[in-house]
Every structure is written in C-alpha cells, then in structure tokens.
Amino acid sequence: MRPRVVIIGGGFGGVETFHRLHRLMHKRRGIDVTLIDQKNYFLFTPMLHELATGSIGRNHVTQPLREMIDCCHERFVRATAERIDLKRRVVVTDAGNYPYDYCVIAVGSRASDFGVPGVMEHALPLKTVNDCAAVRNHLVACFEAAARARSKTEREQRVHFVIVGGGATGVELAGQMGDLFRKEMRALYTAIPSDEVRITIVESGERVLQRHSEFVGTSAMRKLKELGVSIIVNTRVVKVEKNRVHLKNGDHIDACTIIWTSGVQSNADALLPHEDLDERGRVRVNEYLRMVDDEHVFALGDCAVIADTGMGVVPQTAQAAVAEAKGVAKNVRRLVRKKELVPYRHRVRGELVPIGNWFGIAELGPIRFTGRVAWLMRRGVFLLTMYSWPDRFRIALDWFLNTFSFRDTSEL
Amino acid sequence: MRPRVVIIGGGFGGVETFHRLHRLMHKRRGIDVTLIDQKNYFLFTPMLHELATGSIGRNHVTQPLREMIDCCHERFVRATAERIDLKRRVVVTDAGNYPYDYCVIAVGSRASDFGVPGVMEHALPLKTVNDCAAVRNHLVACFEAAARARSKTEREQRVHFVIVGGGATGVELAGQMGDLFRKEMRALYTAIPSDEVRITIVESGERVLQRHSEFVGTSAMRKLKELGVSIIVNTRVVKVEKNRVHLKNGDHIDACTIIWTSGVQSNADALLPHEDLDERGRVRVNEYLRMVDDEHVFALGDCAVIADTGMGVVPQTAQAAVAEAKGVAKNVRRLVRKKELVPYRHRVRGELVPIGNWFGIAELGPIRFTGRVAWLMRRGVFLLTMYSWPDRFRIALDWFLNTFSFRDTSEL
C-alpha cells in the first residue's frame, strides 16, 4: 500500500508541504497526501492589517484551497481536526477519521492573552478574516461616534487607538491606520480635527520590531513618528478594561479601541496531550522537525518549537513556516525512499516590513534600504504566493487601480 | 431657519433623493438634508446573487455612503431609526433625535415568510451581504459533504438546491448557480457526478418572472432549462422542514439547501403605527408620494404603496425606487418654494434580466433581444450607479479580469 500522508492545516506551511509532496503522488511507487483544514480557503495572514484598514479586498487575501492544490482537488478535506490518535495513527475529525503513516501538523496559532485580565472581553485580536471585519467595523463606529460627540474630551477618547504589541503585526497595522486616518478619514469626517486622532503602540521591549535588526527597528520608529504614531516602550499592559488599558508602570490610557497583537498560542494544544507540547501549546520537535516522542509525526510553523538544538529561536513567521515545510517534505520523501533524514537549518532570507502605503523597509543580507521599492518588493513577494499567473496579474492590476481611489471604508 | 429634510435609508431611493436635493443645500435660501442609515454603506441589492455565487467580490456591491453623498460627507449619520414621532416631527434613533420639516422614508424591505412555518429556521434568505455569505458557505458545505458521501442517495440530497420563488431574485440566482456548478464545481469536485447536481425553482404562478412580459418569462425558462434548472409551477410551498420542502399539491422535495426569495416585508413597520401601513408594512402614500395622513412625510420604494390612484401596482424594484426618489425630491423642492405638487407617474423604462454569466434578456419598449449584449447592458447599468468615474473604470476592469479566472469559491 502507498504510504498515506495527512497534512493538518492549509496555511503557509501546510500548502507548501502539499506542493512539495505533490509530484510524488503521481509516481508509481508514490504516496497519498490528504490536506485537512477547517475552512475551505488559504489565508494570507501577513496582509490582514491591510484588509482591516481597507487598502485591499477580502478576495485578495483568501484563495480556495481546492484550487490551490494543483490538479489533485479531491485530496482536500474540509473538516475540523479534533485530536491525533498517536497509537492508532489516526487523525480524528468531525467528518470522519483519517489514518496516516506520516502526519504533518501545520495548524498555526491564535491570539493569546498571556493571562492578562480583560483582553478577551475588551480588546480586538487580528488573526482571522472575521477579526479584520471586527476591527474595520470598530474603526468606523469610533469615527461615527466622534463625529456626533458633543465635547472635545469625548471625541478624543473615541478616536484614540491603542495597539498592544510592537511586533510586525502591530507596527504594520499602525502604519496602515496612520495612512487611513490622514487621507480617507480626514476627508470624510471633516467634523473631527485631525490632530485629535491618535494612535499609540505599547511595547514591552526597548524598541518596536525586537525580532528584527536595529536598522529595521529604528527606520520603523522614524516612519511611525512621521505618521503621528506615539510609541510607549519598556512597559507591559497588566489589565484591560472597557475603554482603558492599565500599564505596569502605573499609568493608564483611555481609548475606545484596544487592538491586541501581543503574542500567540499554538492551535496544536487541542490535538495532542500536554506532555508533547511546550507552555504555549507548541509541538516539541527535533532537528528533523519530527516529534520528539513519535517518529510518524512532523510539525512546523507557529505550532512547533525546535527543542534543544542550540540553533536559537526560529521566528513564528510565514517565511519560517514555508522554509520548514520544505524541510518536512524533504524528510517525508527520504523516509518513503528509506534514506537518512537531513536536519533543518534555519536561514533568514531577508526582511521586508511595509509601513503604511508606499513605504517599506528592506533588509536582504547586507543590503538595506527604505522607501517605495521596498514596499513594492513586499507586494511582489505576496503575488508570488498566488496560485496561478492569471491570478497574480489580476490582483496586481487590481492593486494598481486601487491606488487611484479611496480605501474601502465600508463596514464588513 | 432653513427647512430640514431627513432621509431614512441609504438604498437606491434614499441616495437618489439626497443627490437630487443636494444642489439646493448649497443655495442661499436652501435646505439642510440629513441621510440616516444603520450601516455605513450603500448596497447594490440586485447583484447580491452574484456575490453569493462568487462571480463578483464584496467590494463591488458596497460603497461607503459618506463617499457617495457628494461633498457633504458630514450630512450622513450612521444610526438605527427607531420610530418617527409624527406629532413632534422628530426621527428617533439610537444616536439621538433628528427633527425634520420633511421626512423621506426609504428604508426598503426584508425577507418575509408570509406565515409559512419553518422558513425562518430552515431556509436561507438573500437580502443582505450576510445572507450572501450564508448562502455561499452553505453551497460550499453541501459540496464538501457530498464529496465525502458514501451513497448516491445521500450525495444527491446534498447537492439538490431548491429556490422558492420564481421572481427576478430566484431566477437570476438559479442562473448563476447553474453556471457555477457547471464550471467551477464540476472542475473542483470531480468525485460528484455532475448529473447528480440539481437546481429546482418552485413558483406559485403559471411561469417564472410573472411581473415581466411573456417574452422575458419564456426566454428565461428556456435558458434555465439549458442550464439544467427544473421549474415547478402552479404550486406553493406550505411548510419547510430541515432538508425538506412541502408543496401544496401534497408532494415534497428533499434538499439540503432551501433558498427563500418569495416576497418581502417593508421595514417601515418598525417606524410608524399600524394604521398608516398596509398589511405588508408599507406606508400608504398618495399620488404625490406623500403620506395619506401626514403632509410632512414622504415614502418611496419597497416600503411604500401608492393607495387608490388606479395606476396599477408599482413594482418593488431598484428602478422604481430611483424613479420615485426623483418624484419625491421634485415635490420637496416645490414645497420649499411654495409651489404646487406634481403627481408621480410610473413608467417602466425597460427590463434587463441576466441569467448566468454572459446571457441576458432585454426588453426596452418595443426592442427585445437576448444574449451577451443584454448581459453587458445590465452590467453597464450597474456601473452607472457608481459614485465616481475612477470607480466605474476600476470595477469594469476588475470584472473583465475576473472572466479569466475561476469564480471565488472561498467561504465568506
């Protein structure tokens, strides 16, 4: 019988693994691959902040998985994985059981409050399409309320936007919001003086974008200040209430909008027993990206952590997930052919951080620059993840045309 | 003091009324106009079936009202009208009271079950953007379930789609679904034999599109049959259960999807006391489109009914709402200038019915034809309702590019 590979999760890691194993499906001594996801589309998560702020449409960040997975449309199953039975080697889902010889866990992560009280009730995360809709609708509601407000104090509170977390998501969202407020909102809400609209980032470290180099961090800080974004560093949020954020240094900030981009929890915690996971629910894998205690299970991306290799921390990014997927696919192929496994080595291929429209920061090895070219490169990288060339062309032209009109400020 | 006009509802009628009164706002002896809507966008309702079936994107059918209402962005208020106080002449909303000298009710309609049991629980309406999302997600879920089904019987039930109501919405939706199933779904779900996928329209009258001429009706029937749509006429639905529709003639149809497009209820029923409304909640207006019992209130579109003029029934269409809006705006202008009112005369300017992609039926006075040109004309009419020329150009090009790729089958 052909070895069966079951991939759980149709994000960057899962889809890349599928693509890399696809050719082997059509070989005579090949394998059978199944891709399971609870939604029927792939989501380009690094662009969610642009959907929330209306500079791209929903159909630009989602793509049907059945279309994406090459010719083998029927290898996709829309189902929610409930747990993995390691002994019987079966993935249990709400649409039946899927036995495997090799299982690849690529289920990604969700927003986590790290135990800070009030986050789930009063702050908005930004991890799914529905989160984007909630953020967009909230922005609109705040501006509408501010336009009706009777006092300056009330108005200022309505249009004060706090972003907790100065990582890539927080910084990129702040940049887009800055752009949106200075152009569209200023034009459409003339009753609100634009100096009353404020964005504040709260970051626990010494600067934003701690995972990135000094150059990227300071360039981002400079650009954000230009856009009127305040940055509070070296303090953590200890409590969130309705319209108020409490900081560790004793201060508090009054704002109607609190967006939480600070940290994530792995989705693997629902699938496996706790002893196989770390404290954030990530699967412990060895240097071959294989589970420490089970030879038939691989894990990658946001839901995996490489234990004890002294390689340093692999960042939880789409780029890393894709690189790990290549490693996993290679090792699955080698297992099928009974060859020795090769260890995964993480290599940063470069960083591209967009801030607002038409400004980006690029760091590609020794080459560093900021400006329009870096921003365009980021968009170009996005297009390359598209399924087909007609799609790439269509979306590129769409973006080009969008630059001639206002962002979409409709509620979602 | 300048007369205050409050328009409730930012649909076809409300927006057209605003545009027609806009110039008068900038005159010295002019008026103040306020537009109130509970959502911040205009919705192109006649295209909802295309959003549900993925041939256009969400950003094509919604436009922010603040952008649309010309230069006077601040005249828009996002609020839910709760009632109209006819004595004090105040529109009461959840965001404060808006006093008026003239009030225009243009709140449209919602789906109505006409007292048929089970409709609200087991059938899907198609009146809002969220309805479209529900229909799209349901279609995807049905095909996914059918692809996993173990028996032919189970599979056939999963992919049987019943549309109740053979009016424009039902017929146009059936056409789009026929197209979607024959192209995208056939390619993506190869495990489902395409002859098992069925669409059935249930219509109580003798033929579909009863409001339209014989020519339009028979052309539509012919095209629908070509697309494999079954049409059951001369019988009504008397009960809807989960996965089953009961007909008046004693038959029943088993289908996982039941879409309800049969009839609407006016949204004015929440705003005014029952004695001013007819049995479907529509405001009774005279030939000047003014409320029979109140000289300061006008009503138009789906939420109005012209009483006792012997003019015959004005259809509940976007076209009629726009025509009535012109009449209302003219009469408001005449009232302000203390001139005599002019009665509204309904004139059908032509009918364009699209069925699937690239096929339409046109009846423009004596000129009748079917085919691609009619379909393109319908799209052209849509574009003319857009706010600005750059938008029109952008969306037209978008549609052109869409024709080269699959419809969007992502869940919404």
Boltz contact constraints between the chains, C-beta under 6 A:
constraints:
  - contact:
      token1: [A, 39]
      token2: [B, 411]
      max_distance: 6.0
  - contact:
      token1: [A, 40]
      token2: [B, 140]
      max_distance: 6.0
  - contact:
      token1: [A, 40]
      token2: [B, 411]
      max_distance: 6.0
  - contact:
      token1: [A, 41]
      token2: [B, 410]
      max_distance: 6.0
  - contact:
      token1: [A, 57]
      token2: [B, 57]
      max_distance: 6.0
  - contact:
      token1: [A, 57]
      token2: [B, 59]
      max_distance: 6.0
  - contact:
      token1: [A, 58]
      token2: [B, 58]
      max_distance: 6.0
  - contact:
      token1: [A, 59]
      token2: [B, 57]
      max_distance: 6.0
  - contact:
      token1: [A, 59]
      token2: [B, 408]
      max_distance: 6.0
  - contact:
      token1: [A, 62]
      token2: [B, 410]
      max_distance: 6.0
  - contact:
      token1: [A, 64]
      token2: [B, 409]
      max_distance: 6.0
  - contact:
      token1: [A, 64]
      token2: [B, 410]
      max_distance: 6.0
  - contact:
      token1: [A, 66]
      token2: [B, 188]
      max_distance: 6.0
  - contact:
      token1: [A, 73]
      token2: [B, 188]
      max_distance: 6.0
  - contact:
      token1: [A, 74]
      token2: [B, 190]
      max_distance: 6.0
  - contact:
      token1: [A, 74]
      token2: [B, 191]
      max_distance: 6.0
  - contact:
      token1: [A, 78]
      token2: [B, 144]
      max_distance: 6.0
  - contact:
      token1: [A, 95]
      token2: [B, 148]
      max_distance: 6.0
  - contact:
      token1: [A, 140]
      token2: [B, 40]
      max_distance: 6.0
  - contact:
      token1: [A, 144]
      token2: [B, 78]
      max_distance: 6.0
  - contact:
      token1: [A, 148]
      token2: [B, 95]
      max_distance: 6.0
  - contact:
      token1: [A, 188]
      token2: [B, 66]
      max_distance: 6.0
  - contact:
      token1: [A, 188]
      token2: [B, 73]
      max_distance: 6.0
  - contact:
      token1: [A, 190]
      token2: [B, 74]
      max_distance: 6.0
  - contact:
      token1: [A, 191]
      token2: [B, 74]
      max_distance: 6.0
  - contact:
      token1: [A, 390]
      token2: [B, 404]
      max_distance: 6.0
  - contact:
      token1: [A, 390]
      token2: [B, 405]
      max_distance: 6.0
  - contact:
      token1: [A, 391]
      token2: [B, 405]
      max_distance: 6.0
  - contact:
      token1: [A, 394]
      token2: [B, 401]
      max_distance: 6.0
  - contact:
      token1: [A, 401]
      token2: [B, 394]
      max_distance: 6.0
  - contact:
      token1: [A, 404]
      token2: [B, 390]
      max_distance: 6.0
  - contact:
      token1: [A, 405]
      token2: [B, 390]
      max_distance: 6.0
  - contact:
      token1: [A, 405]
      token2: [B, 391]
      max_distance: 6.0
  - contact:
      token1: [A, 408]
      token2: [B, 59]
      max_distance: 6.0
  - contact:
      token1: [A, 409]
      token2: [B, 64]
      max_distance: 6.0
  - contact:
      token1: [A, 410]
      token2: [B, 41]
      max_distance: 6.0
  - contact:
      token1: [A, 410]
      token2: [B, 62]
      max_distance: 6.0
  - contact:
      token1: [A, 410]
      token2: [B, 64]
      max_distance: 6.0
  - contact:
      token1: [A, 411]
      token2: [B, 39]
      max_distance: 6.0
  - contact:
      token1: [A, 411]
      token2: [B, 40]
      max_distance: 6.0
